[in-house]
Amino acid sequence: MLVKRELTSQDIESLLGNYSLGVLNGFAAVRSRMASTIFHLNTEKGHYVLALYEDDMLQDIHFLIRIKKYFSAEGIPCASPIADKNGQCIQTMNGQDCILWAYLPGHTIELANGEQIKSIGNTLGRLHTLGTHFTEKRPNLWGSSWRSTSIEPMLESLPIEDALLLQEEMGYASRQNFEALPKGTIHGHLCLENVLFEENNISGVVDFYYGCYENLLLDLALTANTCCLDGEGKLDQIMVDLLLTGYQRHRTLTKLEHRAWPGIRQVAALHAWLLSLNHYYFPAKSKLTPPQNPDDAKNILIQLRNYDNVIKAE
């Protein structure tokens, strides 16, 4: 694992001096993302997560604090920030912004079984129901305007067949109108790497960087496209049905959403492909996008172009 930021025990002990969490017993870097580097800390008072953020993340950090405080208080298993002795959540370490978060138990999985998929749907349904009441309507920075501006710089670098596919799908997306669909605050990237499990139950939801006010169905489609796969990267309709069943325990999809489902899944697949292409060709401008092979997202899009993906779950 590549760790972009190195810390010493002296660095962390100095930070802990601002808190009432006891003596540091140990720490370890566990993950490095485009926007942050994550450390697990063990002190006399328990386990915590320290996140160090890139230089241009300050505005997003404030939003992360607000949205995670809200969902955590409403029972969604996401980490709350730990305030220091002066009530402050954001700290500075070696000139870099950082936050100490509550620890979430569990682990990520690479392939979900049926019960785990239902648990994802159940959690996402709860999150969307609560998200309609979150008062802050952060705009979607990665919506149709972003798609339009992000495509041009990479067209010359893509193989011809990929460039043609991208242009065709951009045309398809531009002809869709999802404005009448229900909206609320969404997670924006609820894939398997952002969900923690204890056996078949979700114990944690992480990485709200893409959280915004958007069509709820788009978020559900993004999750279906990334989580409901078989072991060979193929779409699995049985898993999609289980996801939708779990989701609709908390929020019933409207008739309009049923009709929009095939189209919005295809647009969601285009969205995921564009994000991965941006990371591949312009990594310095794609700090929120986790490393991945763009061909994986492209293959999902290709499957959806000729896929019977109507909603079958009630």
Secondary structure, 3 states (H helix, E strand, C coil): CCCCCCCCHHHHHHHHCCCCCCCEEEEEEEEECCCEEEEEEEECCEEEEEEEECCCCHHHHHHHHHHHHHHHHCCCCCCCECCCCCCCCEEEECCEEEEEEECCCCECCCCCCHHHHHHHHHHHHHHHHHHCCCCCCCCCCCCHHHHHHHHHHHHCCCCHHHHHHHHHHHHHHHCCCCCCCCEEEECCCCCHHHEEEECCEEEEECCCCCCEEEEHHHHHHHHHHHHCECCCCCECHHHHHHHHHHHCCCCCCCHHHHHHHHHHHHHHHHHHHHHHHHHHHCHHHCCCCCCCCHHHHHHHHHHHHCCCCCCCCC
